[in-house]
Amino acid sequence: MINWRISIIGFILAVILATTLNAVIGNSGSYISLIIIGIIVGYWVNRDIKNGIIHGGLIGVLGGVVSIIILLMVGGYLVITTSFINLTLQIILDIILGALGGAIGYILAKR
């Protein structure tokens, strides 16, 4: 079962951290933030590894969709002409990174 309170808090933290790290580091900041927030969410859930992965992946989906929406608002037509495959691969990568962070967070919680 999904803990929506933790997911929403994690999503808000992911947006804040991704924005901050993107300004400091560059484009790789969003990837690093997904892993960090995935670890935090997986640690908070602390039920089993499956729930850590699910919650981390959910953060990846929410973060990926919001980042694409922000890119569409800022970039406009240029981003819309970007291929749909690239945007889909971006969301899949976000899900994988968030799920990886969720699994790591669960493992850290059990130590």
N, C-alpha and C positions, 0 to 999 in steps of 0.2 A: 504494500500500500504506500502511496506517495504521501509524504509529509509536505503539504503545500506551504506551510509556514517557513520551513527551512528552505524550500525551493525558491520562494519569493525573496527571502532575505539573501540567499546566495545569488540570485539573479541581479538584485540591486547592487550587491557588492561587486559582481562581475562587470557590470556596466561601469561603475565608478573606477575600478582597478584597471579595466581595459582602456578607458579614456585617459587615465593618468599615465599608464605605461606606454601607450601609443605616443603621447606627447614627449615622453622622456627617451624611450628606446627606439620607437618607430613601429613599423607594422608587426614585428614579432611580439610586441607587447600584448596584443590580444591573445596570442597563443599561450604565452606565459601566464596571463591572468586566468585563462580557462583551466589550466592545470592547477594553479594555486587555489582557485575557488572550488574546483572539483575536490581537491584534498580536504578543504575546510568542510564542504558539504558532506563528503563521505565520512569524515570524522564525527560530525554532528549527528548523522543518521544512526550510526553505530548499531545496526541490527544484524545484518549479514552482508557479505561481499556483494551479493546480487542487488540489494537495495542501495549500497554505495555506488555501484556502477550505474544503476537506473537514475538515481538522483544527479550524479555527475553528468550523465548523458543528457538529462533534461535541462540542466544549466547550459550545456553546449548548444542544444536546439534553440532555447530561448535567446541566448547570447548571439548565436549565428543569425537568427531571423532579425533581431533588432539591429545588428550591425549592417545587415543588407538594407534594411529600411532606412537607416541613417545615411548609408552610401547613396541610396536612390534620392533622398532629399537633398543631399549636398552635391552629389555629382550630376544629377539630372539625367539628361539624354545619353551622355557618354556611358554611364553605368548601365542604363537600360539596354544599350546595344551590346554590352558584354554578354557572352554566350551564357545560356541557361545552364549548360554543363559546368562551367566554372563556378557559378553560384551554388549549384548542387554539391559539387565537390568540396566547396568551402564549408557548407553546413555539415557534411559528413565528417570532415576533419575536425570541426568544432565538437561534434558528438563524441568522436574517438578520444580527443584530448580531455574532454570533461569526464568521460567514463573512466579513463586511465587515472585521472586525479581522484575520482570517487573511490576507485579500488585501492589506491595508495592511502587515502584518508581512512578507509576502513581498517587496513592493515596496521596503520599507526595507532588507531583507537584500540585495537586489541592487544597491543604490546604493553 
